[in-house]
Amino acid sequence: MKLLHNYIYIFSFVILFFISICRSEYSSGFHFPNEREEIIDGFFSKSRHTNNWAVLVDTSRYWFNYRHIANVLSIYRTVKRLGIPDSNIILMLADDVACNPRNRFQATVYNNAERKLDLYGDNIEVDYRGYEVTVENFIRLLTGRHLPDTPRSKRLLSDDRSNVLVYMTGHGGEEFLKFQDTEEISSYDVADAFEQMWEKRRYNELLFMIDTCQASSMFSRVYSPNILATGSSQTGQNSYSHHLDPELGVAVIDRYTYYNLETLEYVTLQSQKTLQYLFNTYDVSLIHSTPGIRHDLFERNLNKVLITDFFGAVYNIELTLKGYKLSRSNENDIPLIQHNTIDDNEETLNRINNNDLIPKNEYKMIKIRSKRSAKVSPIFLLGFVALISGVIFMSKIVN
């Protein structure tokens, strides 16, 4: 009987010790390896991409192809407005119609006859211009197989967490797109370039949008995962311009791009409009051709894919009340937080503005320390009291 009594006390002591250990480990933010990995992986998987890139290509030269350059610059303006910086946009213009002698409105490009919006503006960065826009350079850009002297501004520095928008416009036919009327890129070239991107983990998801005649044929050979494609017309159909500017004497935008912009202009950074919503706005009677959409290689439901997932740079941020240790380093290696108060009097604010509170040459690393206060949960106390009561009750029964 005494032996059983001792066993009960030992068992109670073990339970209390284990509870105290779990309590202390939980309060310090520690998780067992498997649980910790699941939490961290779950946190990052909520937002499948962490950055956005846009590759915008006009393949046509000459003044009479003014609309193709206006197409690209219209999409360029949209993605910049929605947050993608120039550093993440590769802009390829085969001709510079803004400075063409035939342009009555020098250094400008418009996509409407009323000329209310100058697409060229004062803040445009063209990465590939004129004869630099070739099939070779385009494929090198996508696959990352650049010449050694290629600057970073001409490289697509995407990774496996990048959502990439590839927009192309120009003159094309069944399974080919002309570059500057001197060479062509085929649907097989595009498909193989996308496959190299996937093998090299250069994208998370990719949206391929093309405005040309028989556009759908250009993505008919694509076979890589996570690619969504849309084009202005089906195989065997032409694509058409929207309207012309009598003073310029040329068409200023194509129909497919024009009606995409009618929707995109109402999209904001906080917009919840999806790509399915965008595709539902396509009206054959307005576009004068049947837009093609291919989503069999794409994993997500189009009703869940926001327009800003490709045309914007919206980053999902989740604030947590506790941190996660990514390594088992010593506690001394982890900076602690110290809660200090600063009187917001005029003198102190001036010192903050003048950086006088931080010694010069020392703001690369500011060590923050804090005292961790011990907190006892009411539930923990209740459980402790219940456990002691149970031990006393069992001992009386045994006696």
Stockholm file with secondary structure:
# STOCKHOLM 1.0

chainA/1-399         MKLLHNYIYIFSFVILFFISICRSEYSSGFHFPNEREEIIDGFFSKSRHTNNWAVLVDTSRYWFNYRHIANVLSIYRTVKRLGIPDSNIILMLADDVACNPRNRFQATVYNNAERKLDLYGDNIEVDYRGYEVTVENFIRLLTGRHLPDTPRSKRLLSDDRSNVLVYMTGHGGEEFLKFQDTEEISSYDVADAFEQMWEKRRYNELLFMIDTCQASSMFSRVYSPNILATGSSQTGQNSYSHHLDPELGVAVIDRYTYYNLETLEYVTLQSQKTLQYLFNTYDVSLIHSTPGIRHDLFERNLNKVLITDFFGAVYNIELTLKGYKLSRSNENDIPLIQHNTIDDNEETLNRINNNDLIPKNEYKMIKIRSKRSAKVSPIFLLGFVALISGVIFMSKIVN
#=GR chainA/1-399 SS CHHHHHHHHHHHHHHHHHHHHHHHHHHTTCCCHHHHHHHHHHHHHTSSCSEEEEEEEECCCSGGGHHHHHHHHHHHHHHHHTTCCGGGEEEEESCCGGGCTTCSSTTCCBSSTTCCCBSSCSCCCCSEEGGGCCHHHHHHHHHTCCCTTCCGGGSCCCCTTEEEEEEEESCEETTEEEETTTEEEEHHHHHHHHHHHHHTTCCSEEEEEEESTTGGGGGTTCCCTTEEEEESSCTTCCCCEEEEETTTTEEEEEHHHHHHHHHHTTCCTTCCCBHHHHHHTCCHHHHSSCCEEECTTCCSCGGGCBTHHHHSCCCCCCCCSSCCCSSCCCGGGSCCCCCCCCCCCHHHHHHHHTTTTSCTTCTTCCCCCCCCCCCCCHHHHHHHHHHHHHHHHHHHHHC
#=GC SS_cons         CHHHHHHHHHHHHHHHHHHHHHHHHHHTTCCCHHHHHHHHHHHHHTSSCSEEEEEEEECCCSGGGHHHHHHHHHHHHHHHHTTCCGGGEEEEESCCGGGCTTCSSTTCCBSSTTCCCBSSCSCCCCSEEGGGCCHHHHHHHHHTCCCTTCCGGGSCCCCTTEEEEEEEESCEETTEEEETTTEEEEHHHHHHHHHHHHHTTCCSEEEEEEESTTGGGGGTTCCCTTEEEEESSCTTCCCCEEEEETTTTEEEEEHHHHHHHHHHTTCCTTCCCBHHHHHHTCCHHHHSSCCEEECTTCCSCGGGCBTHHHHSCCCCCCCCSSCCCSSCCCGGGSCCCCCCCCCCCHHHHHHHHTTTTSCTTCTTCCCCCCCCCCCCCHHHHHHHHHHHHHHHHHHHHHC
//
